[in-house]
């Protein structure tokens, strides 16, 4: 079946020959990871019509930018942020020869002990990871600034958060990147989010807010974080790409799928007779409550961010790219 959605023709930043060469290079490099990323049939056509042109557009932006380019990828739970990063990493690395490094805002989550302390001091809802205030923002700024170095021997350590145990991994398993990079990708569900007007915080948006934050203490604190520390973190972004989900219903469905994959991992560990007592798997009711922590800001981003992001990829209910909007077009590729 032909893919109808294509990268805008007036924003093609490479010739047909260049695109063909890039697609061939990427197909070869990508073959080993195709199964793990579970990309659907039609991969070559998606490369030719969407992903390679998108990568070339990013490359053109990089060439117009002095120093490393910092790209933010925003998208709700289950939108496909990690898969998109992996695609861009291969295309820009293998196809165009860039040094590409990326990390997730999820890896900046505070430790469970730190969140429990926040729950004690500020509001009980902060024990749950996710919302602004539950990340180590200073560490994120430090990582991006370190990756922007021109010192070829600079070592940047990137934390790893294990969602199955709801805690940060010990630092001896953190990722290490040596030297600078051409492209730094920072992805996450609230990357680039803007604070809401204070008046918007008065009415609760779901049962969680009505029952567990009736005075608005939790949501006001989250909003203040966006006004302050997170604004400083997001100011490091040179451009922003949004994966726009079709609805909150899709967020619930796709996040449930993520939890099922985590359950499969736990089953594998159990089958191999490894200890599983430390692993946490949510049922449907727990997933619904968990997503309600994210709902207010997710709805605000779905409304506002398509008019703010440099590029928005609109997803349909089948998790396919249905439309592409370039808000900040290049005039000369």
Secondary structure by P-SEA (a helix, b strand, c coil): cccccccccccccccaaaaaaaaaaaaaaacccccccccccaaaaaaaccaaaaaaaaaaaaaacccbbbbbbbbcccccaaaaaaaaaaaaaccccccccccccccccccaaaaaaaaacccccccccccccccaaaaaaaaaaaaacccccbbbbbbbbccccccccccccbbbbcccccbbbbbccccccccccccccccccccccccccccaaaaaaaaaaaacaaaaaaccccbbbbbccccaaaaaaaaaaaaaaaaaaaaaaaaaccccccbbbbcaaaaaaaaaaacaaaaaaaacccccccbbbbbcccccccccccccccccc
